[in-house]
Structures are given as structure tokens and as C-alpha cells.
Amino acid sequence: MKIAGLLAPFLPILLMVSAAAQTADPQLLAEINKIKAIDNHSHPPKVVSAGEKDDDFDALPCDPLEPSDPTTISRPENPQFLAAWKALYHYPFNDNSPEHVRELLQAKQKVMQQQGDNFPNWVLDQLGIETELANRVAMGRGLQPPRFRWVPFDDALLLPLNNASVAYETPDRKFFYSREEMLLKRYLKEANLGAVPATLQEYISKVITPTIEGQKRNGAVAIKFEAAYLRSLDFGPIPADPAQQQNEAAHIYSRYEKGGVPSKPDYIKLQDYLFRVIAREAGRLGLPVHIHTGGGCGSYFMLNGSNPALLESVLNDASLRKTNFVLIHGGAAAFTKYTNYLLMKPNVYADFSEQTWLISTRKLSEVVRDWLEWYPEKVFFGTDLYPNTPEINWEEIGWQTTQSGREALAIALTGMMQDGEITRQRALQLAHMALHDNAARLYGWMPR
């Protein structure tokens, strides 16, 4: 009672400070909204002709999976999507009645026809995005550098053998492994091969290395792994004897290359070895390795296997220190605290994509502040925008995620200013770093 009595006169002041810390400084937010961003992670669709389908926007698309309910933020009734219609297409209404949405679709179609192949660039202009890293199997019409930069998928290179022992666990994984098998066939065809080579060394020299080199030659700025959809991110311990690990992997490969089904433990050993080979090759070529971390789509997704802390043996492997790793989604939304510490490692970075539509702006601001208080040079902005319905498509998702990301950044920096951690000048500098400069330095578009 005595303590409560002493605090009583100050409670209004404390409540005002607390409330202020939850709101972005208007001047700071206005400056942040002017920054041309680099979107570190996205799945933009290409421009298609009538009746044409874009099947390359993700190696592991979620659409065919058993449906699961979206979070509150990503549901169509989110008012931010109404705001997106107004900002992008001058939507004059304050509702989403069927007749008004029909007018919206007509307006969208008119803009797309007017813009033609420039439509993706037009979208980026509306979102305030300078450059977008496009996670796609292949690029396509309208997705041209320097506005769009390619990040291809390389999980398929981990899977040269029969996948029956690892694909059975869930219906989702069965589908995803079938997609990876299709992609590996594509990579083999590009390498002028009808089947995987007879030995592991030949597989590396004739498939893995040429594929990654070809990806870089064709404009890739990084490579991507969605391994958490297929297996755990624990890629085994740091090899005590690399030669022995290589010999074991070669034995497993040669035993099953002609047929048969490797046991799951044996196949995982081979994958663990191949992941390090691919990561090392990427480092040699100056390509950062992007890794999906945290929750994913599908009601069968195995969350525990997506914890970024499971990557510690890879991130602590001295032989891989020349390879830069980017924790895509930063462990969203279950494992973001692990990301704080992992950013200590000199070759580890993280973006807050997916969190921009998975959680509220306020919750996102807490994550962003955490990371900025640890290692602000390692933090990237990202949207994780993707094709969706005609009404709420990639441009609306991009608008919502961009707005949420910028506002969350402003709220985080406002709180840091109010708590005396940084000056206003430093806050604006950190905003530029997170939205643009950190990524520009990693990908070589700005001096380090």
C-alpha cells in the first residue's frame, strides 16, 4: 500500500511515456517512408499472357496443401488491404462489397494493361522499393534487373537418391519432395544429363558446381534453401574428420545411385554432407546462402525442425566462414530470440520478412528493436510478398507488408530514442541501414 501510494502521483506520467513508446514518432516515420528499400525476400509473379500460368514463383508452393486458416493480419478483412486498394488503385469506397470489388478488379486490369511488362516495376514504385530479391525457380517477363534480382532454390541438389524414406512423414512433405524431384530433373537436363552420375564426386562436379555457377552467371545474387519444409535444419555436427564424412557420403551415394531406398539416417548423412559442399561452393562464388527459418505454410509443418539455433554446427564450421548466411524470416515467429544471438557470428544476417504479415505491426516492432539493440548492421527488411487472389494479390500484400515493416521500424527506433539509447540522427541512420544499406553492402552494391 505504501509503494502504491508513493507511485500514485506518477502513474499518469508513466502511462503517458508507455503509450508514447508504442507510437511512431511522426517526423521519424515520415523520413522512413521516403527511404527506397531493398526487399530481401519475396516471391513476385512474372507477367503472363491470357491463359498462361506462372509455376516458378516458389519451388514449394503452398496452394495445393490442405487448407489452413490465415492469421488475423493476413485475412481479407484486414483494413490495411482496403488502404492498399486506395493507395494503389484510388479505390473510392470504404467497404469491400461485391459490386465495389468488381470495380476494383476492372481498375486493376486497366493498370496492368497500361503498364504491360512494366507492371512489376510500377508495383515497386508504389511500394517505395528500389530492388526486390525474387525467390523464384526462374525469372520471367517483367522481372528484370536492377529492380528484380534472382534468388534460385537449391534444395533439390540435396536429393539425388530415392526419397521414399524421407517423404512419407506427412502429406505436405510427400508433395514437396515430388516438387523437388521435378526441379532436380530440370537441373540435370540443364547439365545435359539424363540421370544422376555414377559417383558422388561426379555428381558434385557435373551437377552441383555447374548448377550454382550457371545460376550466378544468369544473375543470381544468392541461393535459397527451404529445407525446413523437408527435414530438420540440424545438418549434423561439424565433421571431426572431413575425409571420413566424404567417404561415408560417397559410399551411401554409390550404394543407392542405381536404385533402392536408402534408410533415413543414411540419406540424412548424405544430405548433411552435400549441404556443406553447396554452401562452400556458394561462398567461393560470393553468393550468400538464404535459409528459411521459423514457421511455414501447411497444417503439417514441423515447427521444431525450423529453429535457426539448429544451424549452429553450420554457422560454427570454420570451413564455411567464407560463406554468408541469411536467416530468412529470422525464425518467425517462434524463434526470433535465438536470432539475436546468432547474429553475433560474423557471417550471419537476418531479415524480418514473413513477420510483416504473420504478426501485428506492434509485435513486429518488438522483434525489430531486439535485433537493432544487438547487431543493427545485420538486420534486413523483407516483405515475403507472393501471388494470391485477384482481389488481394502480390501488390496488396506488398503494400501491407511494406507499411507494416516501415511503421514497426519507426516504433522500434522511437522507443530506443525515448529510452536514451540512440539520438534522432542515429535512429535515421539505423533506418537506412535496415531498409537499404545493410543489404546493399552484403550483395556488393555498396562498399563495405
RAGICOR-V231572 format. One line per field, one symbol per residue. ss: DSSP state (H for helix, E for strand, - for the rest). phi: phi as a letter, one per 40 degrees, with the letter a starting at -180 (. if undefined). Layout:
ss: ???
phi: ???
This chain:
ss: -HHHHHHH--HHHHHHHHHHH----HHHHHHH----EEEEEEE----------------------------HHH----HHHHHHHHHHH--------HHHHHHHHHHHHHHHHHHHHHHHHHHHHHH-EEEEEEE------------EEEEEE-HHHH-----HHHH---HHHHHHHHHHHHHHHHHHHH---------HHHHHHHHHHHHHHHHHH--EEEEEE-HHH------------HHHHHHHHHHHHHHH-------HHHHHHHHHHHHHHHHHHHHH---EEEEE----------HHHH-HHHHHHHH--HHH----EEEEHHH----HHHHHHH-----EEEE---HHHH--HHHHHHHHHHHHHHHHHHEE-----E-------HHHHHHHHHHHHHHHHHHHHHHHHH-----HHHHHHHHHHHHHHHHHHH------
phi: .ccccccdccddccccccccccbccdcccccccccccbccaabccccbcdgcbcbbcacbccdccdcbcccdcccdcddcccccdcccbfccbbabcdcccccdcccccccccccfccddcdcccccgbcabcccacacadgbbcccbbcbcbbddccbcbccdcbcccadccdccccccccccdccccccgbcacccbccccccbbccccccccccchcbabbbbdccbaccccgccccbdcccccccccccccbccigbccddcccdccdccdccccccccccgbcbcbcbgdbcgcbdccdcbcccccdcccccdcbccbcbbccgfgdbcbccccdccccccbbbabbcgccbcbcdccccccccdccccbccbbbcabgcacacdcbbccccccccccccccccccccccccccgcacccccccccccccacccdcccgcbcc
